Structure formats: structure tokens, C-alpha cells
């Protein structure tokens, strides 16, 4: 797995604006790592949600972020990718999952199409 971490820090504040973990997040992120991430002023934590088949793992990690009070998240939602898992229906379902998690957990998940 390949993943990149980008920190963009405005010197006038102590907030780190983006932490991007893309596809590696659901697989590599443990409870201990999420707790450590929660100690950094991340706004937002950016997570890929490329495949509907990963919905359970994705939701588990979003709930873990909420447990550690990481409230601002953004994610990539691939669409029109070469995959049997990528249809207009699964794209819509991924958006609906984010809406439900926002409402249920009091989060702000911002999605954008890639």
C-alpha cells in the first residue's frame, strides 16, 4: 500500500488544515494511531472512500475518528473508475452513508468527486 501524508500549516495558527491518508487509512489506522492523531489539531482529516465494498471498514474508521473527537473530515469519492463496484447507485450510497454519519455522530464530512 502506498500512502502520502501532507501537512499544510498556516503559520498564523496552530491548526493543521489537511491530513491526507487516502486508501491506506482504513487498513492501517488502529485505535492507538487514531488516538495519537486526535492530539494534532487536524482540520480536516481526509479519507478516501473509493469503493462501496469498503463501506463497513470506512464506517468503522469514521466512528473511531468520532470517538476521539475528530469532527471535521473530508473524503474523495471516486466515480467512473474502472471497477464493478463503481456505479451511479454505489456513488449515491456512499454519499448517503456520509450524510447518515454526519447526522448520527455530529460530524462534518465533506465529500468531493474525483
Secondary structure, DSSP 8 states (H G I E B T S, - for coil): --------B-TTSS-B--EEEETHHHHH--HHHHHHHTTS-BS-EEEE---GGGHHHHHHHHHHHHHTT--EEEEEE--S-SSTT-SHHHHHHHHHHHHHHHHHHT-EEEEEE-
